[in-house]
């Protein structure tokens, strides 16, 4: 699998603070112009899936019905979890969920995909890749 490295000095690299242990986990955030929506985190780890087929469904409108339709087709993650609406990335230290998704329907149009250090991005049109944050 390809590993994509992002320097900590880049403007799109930052940290998410865990609400449980309060430690910081580095990650990369896509630009809003990348249109990485919708995307879904794994229920068990910080991997993310973004499918162009889903974007076509919700491009004009995000509705609970469309969310349910997409959710029914989301695959299992290689870690054993499942990509699911409402899930957030997990702390790199204590594995507690970091709540990024307050409203799963509204989140369908969020173009800013967060990939934490070590997470894998899956897609329906590109090979998967793992993110590594480097100094």
N, C-alpha and C positions, 0 to 999 in steps of 0.2 A: 504494500500500500504506500502511496506517495505521502510524504510528510512535508507540509508547508510550514516554513518558519516565518514568524513575524517578530520583528525587533520590538522590545519594550519601549523604544523611543518613538514609535509610530503613533500618530494621533488616534488611530482606531484601536490601540491596545490600552487596556486599563485593568482595573481590578473590580471584582464583585466581593462585597463583604457579606460573610455568612451571618445570618441572624442568630444562629445557635452558638457557634464558637467564636464569632467575631473576627475570624482570621480572613485574610485576603487571598483570593484565587485569581491569578492572571487570566485574561482572555482577550480575544479579538472580537470586534463588533463590525459587522458589515455596514457599509454606507447605505443611507436611505435610497440612494440612486440605484443600488444594486437590485432593488425589487425582490429581495429574498423572502417573499411571502407567498403563501403561508409557510411556516416552518413549525416543527413539533419536536419537543425534547423527549428523550426516553424516560420512562417511569422509574428506571433504576440507575441510570448513569447520565452523563452530560452529552451524549451523542445527540445529533440533530439530523432531521430529515427535511429536505425541501424538494418538492416535486412540482415541475412545471404544469403537469396535468391538474393539480390542485389549484394553482394560480389561475388557470383558465376558468375554473368553476366559480371562484370568488372575486375575480377581477372587478366586476361591476358592483357587486353587493356581497356583504358578509351577513349570513343569516344563521339562526340555530339549525335550520333544516340542512343547509349546505355543510355546516360543521359536522352534523351527525352523519351525513353521507360520506364525508372524507374520513371521519374517525373509524367508520366501519371497514375502511380499506387500508388503514395504516398497518404496516408490518411489524413483526417482532424485531427487536434490536439484537445484534449478535451477542450482547452481554446476557441475554435472557429476559430482559425487560421488554416493554412495548412502547413504541412511539405513540404518544397520546396527547390530546388537547388538555391544556391546563397544567401539564407538567413543566417544571423549570429545571435549570441545570443544578447539579449537585456540588456542594462544597468539596474542593480538592483535599481538604484536611479531615473533616468529620462525616462527609457524604450527606449532610442535611440538605434538603432542597432549598434553593435560593429562589424566592418567589418573584418571578418576572411577569407571570401571566395572571393579571387580576381578573380579566374578563376574556374567556376563551373565544367568544364570537368576535369581539373587537380586536383581539390579538391576531385574527386571520389576516388583517391588513398591516401588521407591523413589519416593515421592511428591514429592521435592524436585527439581524440574526447574530446571537452571541455564541461564540465557540470558545469554551474554556480550554486552557492548556491541557493537551492530551485527548481532547474530544475528537470524534470523527464526524465528518459531514457526509451524509448520504444524499443521493439525488436520483431522479429517474432519467437524467440525461448526461450525467458526468460520473466518472469513476469516484469512489469514496477517497477522501484524504483526511489525514490526521493533522491537527494544529499543534504546533510547538511554539511556545513563546521563549525567545532567546534574548540574552543581553547584548 
